Amino acid sequence: MKTISIALALSLVVGALAFWAGRGSVKSSGQDSASSVATATTESASTPSSFAPRKRSSSSDKAGAAKDPAAELENVIQSMMSGSAKQSREWYRWIEAMPASEAQHLLALVEKIPTLNQRNQLRASLLSRWAEIDPQAALAYAQKLPNGQARDWATASVLGGWARNDPDGAMAWATKLPQGRLRRQAMDAVSQQLAEKSPAAAFDMFRANGSDRNRYSGALYSIFNSWAETDPATAVTKAGELGSVQQRSQAYQAIATRWMQKDPQAAMTWITSLPDGNNKQNVLRSAISGWAETDPKAAADYALNLPAGRTRNDVIGSVAGSMANTDVSAAVAWIQQLPDKQSQQRAYQSISYQWAQNDPEAAMRFANDMPGGSTKNSFISSVIGQWAQNDADAALKYVQTLPNTGDRARTLQNIVSSLSYQDPKTAASFLALLPAGPAQNQAISQLVNGFANYDVTEALNWLGTMPEGSAKRNALQNLSWRLADADPKAAVKFADTMQPGQGKNEFIANLASSWANYDLDGAIGYVKNIPDGQLQQNALSRISYQWAQTDPKGALEYASTMKEGDGQNNFLNNVASSMAQSDSENAINWMNRMPEGQGKNSFIAGLSRGLAQESPQAAADFVSKLPAGDAQDSAALSVLGTWSYNDPAGAAAWVDRFPDGKLRDNATQNLINNWARNDPNGAGEWLAKQPDGKGRDRAISSYVNTLTWESPETAAPWVSLMKDENQRYSSAMNIINSWQRYDRDATAKWVAGLDFNEQKKTQLLNMVKRN
């Protein structure tokens, strides 16, 4: 659920701020000091004398800009209150010209919108615009919202609007926030706005405030997309300084998209120079997709000339999707002349969304004429999923005509997924057609979250009608963070009614984690009152990071009162990791005062992991000074887990200095697991130089397993180096299943050269032919 909440938070803040990018500034009527914001009230809002609606763009003029934006917005909000309107791009045109004097009135109406996503997004957009004119009043309004994610998103939106005209004032206020979710979102919002004027300054701000240590950031794309507009070479250099693999990949994709539109040849030269792996494939897909928007023919020609493989199929899909944005018929015609079925399948999937939006009946007529198989099934599932959002009755009627097979179940699951957040009651009618099983379980979890977007209580009521079982238990786990965010006391009461077991344990752990994001003291008090046992241990583990960030002394003093065992060890590990990132000297001093034992060993491992987030080399130096033994070995593996993710070559150089033995064997395997995903060639070159032994054998197995689905042609030559024949045979079957999908001839040729007896080799060759 954490991933979902991050994506939703970013979409709300980015949606509220994106429209203002590239537009002229508006003079603020309020004071710029951060201190004045703290005492401001919503009643202070007024239309500043210097305010005048900004000149609309030519595109807005052609679309027929509203004469009375406040009245238009009020009409839309009233429609949303009755459930008869959905999100609209028109919002931003109307908000653009909204007088500040109308903000409170419109926001009061917004609070009555029943759909949580619509309410949050429109509120964020209004607050962002209001903050451009009167940041104090907008911020005071946001902070009066109930505790939880909605308030954090609203506050971040205000900071983004404030930063358009006064980034220093916005940043001064944001830097005073305690460590946690709100501070990260606020920093992202300010950095994103500053990126429009000075991406270099935005990047410096981004790094100075520690955002480059987070795995996800909404500001990165804006910073590097703007930077690539004027100086792509410098943008590439600065992106390379990011320690997080995910952030570096996100920055590279932003650069590639913009650079490819400006100078395809130079951009492609850079992309080609990147090391092979998932990162390079993602960057290439982003680049070609952006290129297709400005020069679809050139992008299409390039895609068709790529070597056969998953990357080529994905790039072709990106080109088709870009084509379909402007001309679905042209996209279909281009797909039909593609030379192989695999690339056609990927391309049809890419255009199904646009086609279903424009003309679902035409898309279904086309689907009926397609030959049977996975391509047709995937296409139909995607089209019906979109069709159901616009005409649920027609889509439901069509689905009921499908044979009751696995393809029908997948189609229904896709429909429930697409409708859950738009119209959960209609989604429930499709769910009723799903047979019991994994597909139904997943659909139930999606649907309960959709209901929760409207009303958490309604979600619980609906879930109460479901029979007991794994589906209901999993859905409750997904719902727990939403209920905690909306009303933690109600969540506690609900938890008390649950039957003991895994479902209750997970619900309470999620509740504690979500609660601690905005009310740490309340979460701590709740967890302390849970009876000692596994239930309390799980909850303590979830809040340990926030506790250590805010009150490390209190967290460690509490740890000393815990019973020895896994619960205390996990808690100490998490606390130490958190402390190492904020106050490593204090963490080391505390470690030196701890008594010997497993608790101290766990603290050392967490401390090492946290130090590695800041400086892997410093963490390695710390570990080298520890006494030899299990504590040192565990700490070394903790450091390696972080180091190998961000700088595998540097981690490999460290592992090369390890003496032969169990630690080196484990380290080699762990290193390969992370390295192979992003740089399979570099990982393979290092692995080939390792001495024979159990560590190398295990690492080869990990290397092959990691690459089998993403890059089977790279994994294939390593199969022959596996010493266990059963393992070699199993790995060969997995590679065949993946590789033959886009290059059957190469797969068959490889199988023919494998060192198996004739019976096994025949079986493997038959797999290629059969598939």
MOURUR-V520975 format. One line per field, one symbol per residue. phi: phi as a letter, one per 40 degrees, with the letter a starting at -180 (. if undefined). psi: psi as a letter, one per 40 degrees, with the letter a starting at -180 (. if undefined). burial: # if it has 16 or more other C-alpha atoms within 10 Angstrom, else .. Layout:
phi: ???
psi: ???
burial: ???
//
This chain:
phi: .cdcccccccccccccbccccgbccbccccccccccccbcbccccacccccadccccccccccgcccbccccccccccccccgbabdbccdccccdbcccccdccccccdcccccdcccccccccccccdcccacccccccccccddhcdccccccccccccccbaccccccccccccdiccccccccccccccdccacccccccdcccgcccccbaccdcccccccccbacccdcccccccccccccccccccccccccccadccccccccccccidcccccccccccccccbadcccccccccccdiccccccccccccccccbaccccccccccccbccccdcccccccccccccacccccccccccccicccccccccccdcdccbacccccccdcccccbccccccccccdcccdcbacccdcccdcccccidccdcccccccccdcccaccccccccccccciccccccccccdccccccacccccccdccccdicccdcccccdccccccbacccccdcccccddicccccccccccccccccacccccccdccccciccccccccccccccccbacccccccdcccccicccdcccccccccccccadccccccccccccicccccccccccdcccccaccccccccdcccdicccccccccccdccccbaccccccccccccdiccccccccccccccdccaccccdcccccccccccccccccccddccccbaccccccccccccbccccccccccccccc
psi: dddddddddddddddddddeheiiihhheiieidddddeiideehihidehihihiidddddegihdgdddddddddddddeeeiiiiedddddddehideeddddddddeehdhddddddddddddddddddgddddddddeeiiiaddddddddddddddeddgddddddddeeiihadddddddddddddddddgddddddddddeedeeidiheddddddddddddgddddddddeehdhddddddddddddddddddgdddddddddeiiiadddddddddddddddddgdddddddddeiiiidddddddddddddddddgdddddddddeieiddddddddddedddddddgdddddddddeiiiadddddddddddddddddgddddddddeeiigadddddddddddddededgdddddddddehiiadddddddddddddddddhddddddddeeiiiadddddddddddddddddgdddddddddeiiiaddddddddddddddddegdddddddddehhhadddddddddedddddddgddddddddeeiiiadddddddddddddddedgdddddddddeiiiadddddddddddddddddhdddddddddeiiiadddddddddddddddddgdddddddddeiiiadddddddddddddddddgdddddddddeiiiidddddddddddddedddgddddddedeehdhdddddddddddddddedegdddddddddeigiiddddddddddddd.
burial: ........############......####.#.#..#..#.#..####................##..##.###.###.##........###########.###.##.###.##############################....#########################.##......#################.##.##.##....###..#############...##.##.###.#####################.#..##..#....##################..#..##..##....################...#..##..#......###############...##.##..#.......###############..#..##..#.......######################.##.##....##################..##..#.......##################..##.##.......################.#..##.##.......################.##.##..#.......################.#..##..#......####################.##.##.......###################.##..#.......######################..#.......######################.###.#.....##.###.######.###..##.##..#.#....#..##..#...
//
